[in-house]
Structure formats: structure tokens, C-alpha cells
């Protein structure tokens, strides 16, 4: 018997926002203050992805 409180929309796979699928996981340490500032963002995960990509692009241009 299915869960009456379940949401069938949760069964749909997530659609990636960019060209590449987001299957890898990355973990690193930050200060408590930095963690709180990131968590205040509307979409913390996307904020971090964009910040990392921006820095990677900048480093690529410098080389």
C-alpha cells in the first residue's frame, strides 16, 4: 500500500540546470561565520557552485 502522505513528484529524477549532470560530491572545511553567510543565500548549493566555477574560470584565464 502506498504512503498516503507521500508525494509522487519526489519520484521524478532531478533535472540538472547546466549541461553537465551534478553527480559528484565535494566536501571541505570552512569557518562557522562563512558557513552561516553561505546558508543565508537563496540557494546555497548553487551559490557555491557558481563561486567555484567563477574562480576556476579566472584561474584558467590567468594561465
N, CA, C and O atoms as a GROMACS GRO file, in nm:
protein
  252
    1UNK      N    1   0.084  -0.118   0.000
    1UNK     CA    2   0.000   0.000   0.000
    1UNK      C    3   0.088   0.124   0.000
    1UNK      O    4   0.180   0.133   0.082
    2UNK      N    5   0.064   0.220  -0.089
    2UNK     CA    6   0.148   0.340  -0.095
    2UNK      C    7   0.128   0.429   0.027
    2UNK      O    8   0.024   0.426   0.093
    3UNK      N    9   0.228   0.507   0.056
    3UNK     CA   10   0.223   0.601   0.168
    3UNK      C   11   0.123   0.712   0.135
    3UNK      O   12   0.144   0.782   0.036
    4UNK      N   13   0.015   0.730   0.211
    4UNK     CA   14  -0.084   0.832   0.180
    4UNK      C   15  -0.028   0.974   0.195
    4UNK      O   16  -0.084   1.069   0.139
    5UNK      N   17   0.080   0.989   0.269
    5UNK     CA   18   0.140   1.122   0.286
    5UNK      C   19   0.253   1.146   0.187
    5UNK      O   20   0.316   1.251   0.189
    6UNK      N   21   0.279   1.049   0.100
    6UNK     CA   22   0.388   1.061   0.004
    6UNK      C   23   0.355   1.159  -0.108
    6UNK      O   24   0.238   1.191  -0.131
    7UNK      N   25   0.458   1.206  -0.175
    7UNK     CA   26   0.442   1.300  -0.286
    7UNK      C   27   0.496   1.233  -0.412
    7UNK      O   28   0.616   1.208  -0.420
    8UNK      N   29   0.411   1.203  -0.509
    8UNK     CA   30   0.459   1.135  -0.631
    8UNK      C   31   0.560   1.217  -0.710
    8UNK      O   32   0.635   1.162  -0.790
    9UNK      N   33   0.562   1.349  -0.690
    9UNK     CA   34   0.660   1.434  -0.760
    9UNK      C   35   0.802   1.401  -0.716
    9UNK      O   36   0.897   1.423  -0.791
   10UNK      N   37   0.819   1.349  -0.594
   10UNK     CA   38   0.952   1.314  -0.544
   10UNK      C   39   1.011   1.195  -0.617
   10UNK      O   40   1.131   1.171  -0.607
   11UNK      N   41   0.931   1.121  -0.689
   11UNK     CA   42   0.980   1.005  -0.761
   11UNK      C   43   1.048   1.043  -0.893
   11UNK      O   44   1.120   0.962  -0.951
   12UNK      N   45   1.023   1.164  -0.940
   12UNK     CA   46   1.084   1.211  -1.065
   12UNK      C   47   1.231   1.243  -1.040
   12UNK      O   48   1.264   1.305  -0.939
   13UNK      N   49   1.322   1.203  -1.131
   13UNK     CA   50   1.464   1.236  -1.114
   13UNK      C   51   1.486   1.387  -1.128
   13UNK      O   52   1.416   1.455  -1.204
   14UNK      N   53   1.585   1.438  -1.055
   14UNK     CA   54   1.618   1.580  -1.062
   14UNK      C   55   1.676   1.612  -1.198
   14UNK      O   56   1.752   1.533  -1.255
   15UNK      N   57   1.641   1.727  -1.251
   15UNK     CA   58   1.694   1.772  -1.379
   15UNK      C   59   1.809   1.869  -1.354
   15UNK      O   60   1.791   1.968  -1.282
   16UNK      N   61   1.925   1.844  -1.413
   16UNK     CA   62   2.038   1.936  -1.394
   16UNK      C   63   2.009   2.070  -1.459
   16UNK      O   64   1.941   2.078  -1.561
   17UNK      N   65   2.063   2.178  -1.398
   17UNK     CA   66   2.041   2.312  -1.450
   17UNK      C   67   2.138   2.347  -1.562
   17UNK      O   68   2.108   2.436  -1.643
   18UNK      N   69   2.252   2.281  -1.569
   18UNK     CA   70   2.350   2.308  -1.672
   18UNK      C   71   2.361   2.193  -1.769
   18UNK      O   72   2.276   2.104  -1.772
   19UNK      N   73   2.469   2.196  -1.850
   19UNK     CA   74   2.490   2.089  -1.947
   19UNK      C   75   2.533   1.960  -1.878
   19UNK      O   76   2.496   1.851  -1.921
   20UNK      N   77   2.610   1.972  -1.771
   20UNK     CA   78   2.664   1.854  -1.704
   20UNK      C   79   2.574   1.811  -1.589
   20UNK      O   80   2.515   1.895  -1.521
   21UNK      N   81   2.565   1.680  -1.568
   21UNK     CA   82   2.487   1.632  -1.455
   21UNK      C   83   2.567   1.652  -1.326
   21UNK      O   84   2.690   1.647  -1.326
   22UNK      N   85   2.496   1.676  -1.218
   22UNK     CA   86   2.559   1.703  -1.089
   22UNK      C   87   2.558   1.574  -1.007
   22UNK      O   88   2.473   1.555  -0.921
   23UNK      N   89   2.655   1.487  -1.036
   23UNK     CA   90   2.658   1.358  -0.968
   23UNK      C   91   2.770   1.348  -0.866
   23UNK      O   92   2.761   1.264  -0.776
   24UNK      N   93   2.873   1.429  -0.875
   24UNK     CA   94   2.987   1.421  -0.783
   24UNK      C   95   2.958   1.503  -0.658
   24UNK      O   96   2.875   1.594  -0.659
   25UNK      N   97   3.027   1.469  -0.550
   25UNK     CA   98   3.010   1.538  -0.424
   25UNK      C   99   3.144   1.593  -0.380
   25UNK      O  100   3.247   1.527  -0.396
   26UNK      N  101   3.145   1.714  -0.324
   26UNK     CA  102   3.268   1.779  -0.281
   26UNK      C  103   3.247   1.829  -0.139
   26UNK      O  104   3.143   1.888  -0.108
   27UNK      N  105   3.345   1.804  -0.051
   27UNK     CA  106   3.333   1.844   0.088
   27UNK      C  107   3.461   1.916   0.130
   27UNK      O  108   3.571   1.870   0.098
   28UNK      N  109   3.445   2.027   0.202
   28UNK     CA  110   3.562   2.099   0.252
   28UNK      C  111   3.523   2.177   0.378
   28UNK      O  112   3.405   2.200   0.404
   29UNK      N  113   3.624   2.216   0.454
   29UNK     CA  114   3.601   2.286   0.581
   29UNK      C  115   3.599   2.437   0.559
   29UNK      O  116   3.674   2.492   0.478
   30UNK      N  117   3.510   2.504   0.634
   30UNK     CA  118   3.500   2.649   0.633
   30UNK      C  119   3.482   2.697   0.776
   30UNK      O  120   3.453   2.617   0.866
   31UNK      N  121   3.499   2.826   0.797
   31UNK     CA  122   3.475   2.881   0.931
   31UNK      C  123   3.324   2.884   0.957
   31UNK      O  124   3.244   2.880   0.863
   32UNK      N  125   3.287   2.892   1.082
   32UNK     CA  126   3.146   2.898   1.119
   32UNK      C  127   3.080   3.021   1.059
   32UNK      O  128   2.965   3.015   1.014
   33UNK      N  129   3.152   3.134   1.058
   33UNK     CA  130   3.099   3.258   1.002
   33UNK      C  131   3.072   3.242   0.852
   33UNK      O  132   2.968   3.286   0.803
   34UNK      N  133   3.164   3.179   0.780
   34UNK     CA  134   3.146   3.159   0.636
   34UNK      C  135   3.027   3.066   0.611
   34UNK      O  136   2.947   3.090   0.520
   35UNK      N  137   3.015   2.961   0.690
   35UNK     CA  138   2.903   2.868   0.675
   35UNK      C  139   2.770   2.940   0.691
   35UNK      O  140   2.677   2.918   0.613
   36UNK      N  141   2.760   3.025   0.791
   36UNK     CA  142   2.635   3.099   0.815
   36UNK      C  143   2.604   3.195   0.701
   36UNK      O  144   2.488   3.211   0.663
   37UNK      N  145   2.707   3.260   0.648
   37UNK     CA  146   2.686   3.353   0.536
   37UNK      C  147   2.637   3.279   0.411
   37UNK      O  148   2.549   3.328   0.340
   38UNK      N  149   2.693   3.163   0.385
   38UNK     CA  150   2.651   3.084   0.269
   38UNK      C  151   2.508   3.035   0.289
   38UNK      O  152   2.428   3.039   0.195
   39UNK      N  153   2.474   2.990   0.409
   39UNK     CA  154   2.340   2.940   0.436
   39UNK      C  155   2.233   3.050   0.422
   39UNK      O  156   2.116   3.018   0.402
   40UNK      N  157   2.271   3.176   0.434
   40UNK     CA  158   2.177   3.288   0.419
   40UNK      C  159   2.136   3.312   0.273
   40UNK      O  160   2.038   3.381   0.246
   41UNK      N  161   2.212   3.255   0.180
   41UNK     CA  162   2.183   3.274   0.038
   41UNK      C  163   2.052   3.203   0.001
   41UNK      O  164   2.012   3.107   0.066
   42UNK      N  165   1.986   3.252  -0.106
   42UNK     CA  166   1.861   3.192  -0.151
   42UNK      C  167   1.880   3.045  -0.188
   42UNK      O  168   1.797   2.961  -0.153
   43UNK      N  169   1.989   3.013  -0.257
   43UNK     CA  170   2.018   2.875  -0.298
   43UNK      C  171   2.166   2.850  -0.267
   43UNK      O  172   2.251   2.868  -0.354
   44UNK      N  173   2.196   2.807  -0.144
   44UNK     CA  174   2.337   2.792  -0.103
   44UNK      C  175   2.420   2.701  -0.193
   44UNK      O  176   2.536   2.732  -0.221
   45UNK      N  177   2.364   2.590  -0.238
   45UNK     CA  178   2.440   2.498  -0.322
   45UNK      C  179   2.477   2.562  -0.454
   45UNK      O  180   2.591   2.553  -0.499
   46UNK      N  181   2.381   2.627  -0.517
   46UNK     CA  182   2.408   2.694  -0.646
   46UNK      C  183   2.505   2.810  -0.627
   46UNK      O  184   2.590   2.834  -0.713
   47UNK      N  185   2.493   2.881  -0.516
   47UNK     CA  186   2.585   2.990  -0.484
   47UNK      C  187   2.728   2.939  -0.479
   47UNK      O  188   2.819   3.002  -0.535
   48UNK      N  189   2.750   2.825  -0.411
   48UNK     CA  190   2.884   2.767  -0.401
   48UNK      C  191   2.935   2.720  -0.537
   48UNK      O  192   3.051   2.741  -0.571
   49UNK      N  193   2.847   2.654  -0.615
   49UNK     CA  194   2.889   2.607  -0.748
   49UNK      C  195   2.932   2.725  -0.835
   49UNK      O  196   3.034   2.718  -0.902
   50UNK      N  197   2.854   2.833  -0.833
   50UNK     CA  198   2.887   2.950  -0.915
   50UNK      C  199   3.016   3.015  -0.870
   50UNK      O  200   3.097   3.057  -0.953
   51UNK      N  201   3.038   3.024  -0.738
   51UNK     CA  202   3.160   3.085  -0.686
   51UNK      C  203   3.283   3.003  -0.725
   51UNK      O  204   3.385   3.059  -0.765
   52UNK      N  205   3.272   2.872  -0.714
   52UNK     CA  206   3.384   2.785  -0.751
   52UNK      C  207   3.411   2.794  -0.900
   52UNK      O  208   3.526   2.803  -0.942
   53UNK      N  209   3.305   2.791  -0.982
   53UNK     CA  210   3.323   2.799  -1.127
   53UNK      C  211   3.384   2.933  -1.168
   53UNK      O  212   3.468   2.938  -1.257
   54UNK      N  213   3.341   3.041  -1.102
   54UNK     CA  214   3.397   3.174  -1.131
   54UNK      C  215   3.547   3.177  -1.104
   54UNK      O  216   3.623   3.231  -1.184
   55UNK      N  217   3.590   3.120  -0.993
   55UNK     CA  218   3.732   3.115  -0.958
   55UNK      C  219   3.810   3.026  -1.055
   55UNK      O  220   3.922   3.059  -1.095
   56UNK      N  221   3.751   2.912  -1.094
   56UNK     CA  222   3.817   2.824  -1.190
   56UNK      C  223   3.835   2.894  -1.325
   56UNK      O  224   3.941   2.882  -1.387
   57UNK      N  225   3.732   2.966  -1.369
   57UNK     CA  226   3.741   3.039  -1.495
   57UNK      C  227   3.847   3.148  -1.488
   57UNK      O  228   3.922   3.168  -1.583
   58UNK      N  229   3.852   3.218  -1.375
   58UNK     CA  230   3.952   3.324  -1.357
   58UNK      C  231   4.093   3.267  -1.361
   58UNK      O  232   4.181   3.324  -1.424
   59UNK      N  233   4.114   3.154  -1.293
   59UNK     CA  234   4.247   3.090  -1.293
   59UNK      C  235   4.286   3.042  -1.432
   59UNK      O  236   4.403   3.048  -1.469
   60UNK      N  237   4.189   2.994  -1.509
   60UNK     CA  238   4.217   2.944  -1.643
   60UNK      C  239   4.262   3.059  -1.734
   60UNK      O  240   4.350   3.041  -1.818
   61UNK      N  241   4.199   3.177  -1.718
   61UNK     CA  242   4.234   3.294  -1.800
   61UNK      C  243   4.374   3.346  -1.768
   61UNK      O  244   4.442   3.398  -1.855
   62UNK      N  245   4.416   3.332  -1.641
   62UNK     CA  246   4.546   3.383  -1.598
   62UNK      C  247   4.660   3.297  -1.650
   62UNK      O  248   4.773   3.345  -1.658
   63UNK      N  249   4.634   3.173  -1.686
   63UNK     CA  250   4.742   3.084  -1.730
   63UNK      C  251   4.768   3.096  -1.876
   63UNK      O  252   4.856   3.028  -1.929
   0.00000   0.00000   0.00000
